Amino acid sequence: MINSFKRAGTTALAVVFVALALLPAPEAFAEKTGEYTAKFKKDGQMIRPAGWREWVFVGSPVTPNSLNAGAAPFPEFHSVYIDPQSWAHWKKTGKFREGTMFAKELTSVGATKATSGKGFFNGELIGFEISHKDSKRYSKESGGWAYYTFGHHVEPYKDTAAAMPDAACAACHTAAAADDMVFTQYYPILRVSKNAGRKGAGLGGR
Ligand code: HEC
C-alpha cells in the first residue's frame, strides 16, 4: 500500500518535471511575442523585425519584366505576410489594429518552365519592406501608416530603416488600395478571412 503511494507520488513528480521542462522559458516567450511589435531605435529608425517568414502569408503578386516592356520597377514576386496578432484581430474584427505590420519580401523570377509547364517560378530572395500602422506615431502621415524599405538586394538586408516620405510610398497606397491603405484586392486570403472569426470559421479553407 505504502509502496504504491510512493510509486504514484514519484510518477506525479516526474510528470510535473517533464511538463516544466517542456514549457518555454519566460524570456523565450517574451522574445517570441516581441517579434510582433515594431521596435525602434532612439533616432526613430525601425529595427528590422525577426521571423517574418513565419508570419501569416496572404499573397504573392508578381510583376515580371516580360509583362512590363522589360523594365518593371519591381520585376519580382512580392510575398506578403501579416504579423500573427494582427491577423487574429483582422479575423475577429475585420480591421487592421494599431500596430499592424505587413512584411513584403521580393523573390526574383527564376525558371520560366518546369515539369508542370511554362510559367513563373520563384528564384532568390532579393528585397524586404515593411508597412506599419500606428496613428499616434505617424499622426502626420496619411492614414496612420508608414513604409520602410530594408533593401532591394540579396541578404543581408539593412538592420534598420527610416520611414519613407509619403510621396514615395503612401501616396500610391492611399490612391489605389482597397481597405485601409492595404491592397486587399490582391489578397484573397485576407478577403475571405475578414470577420471570419466572428462566424467561428477556422484558419483553413471553408
Ligand atoms: C506605384 C504604386 C506603389 C508605390 C509607389 C508603393 N507601393 Fe507598396 N504596394 C503597391 C501594390 C499594388 C501592392 C500590392 C501587392 C503588390 O503588388 O506588391 C503593394 C503592397 C505593399 C505592401 C504589402 C501590404 C499592403 O499594403 O498591401 C507593402 C509592405 C508595401 N507595398 C510597401 C511599400 C513601400 C515600402 C513603398 C515605398 C518604397 C511602396 N510600397 C510604394 C503599390 C505601390
Residues whose N, C-alpha, C, O or C-beta is under 5 A from the ligand:
A	BS01	HEC	P61 H78 V80 F102 A103 K104 E129 I130 S131 Y147 Y148 T149 M164 A168 C169 C172 M181 V182 F183 Y186
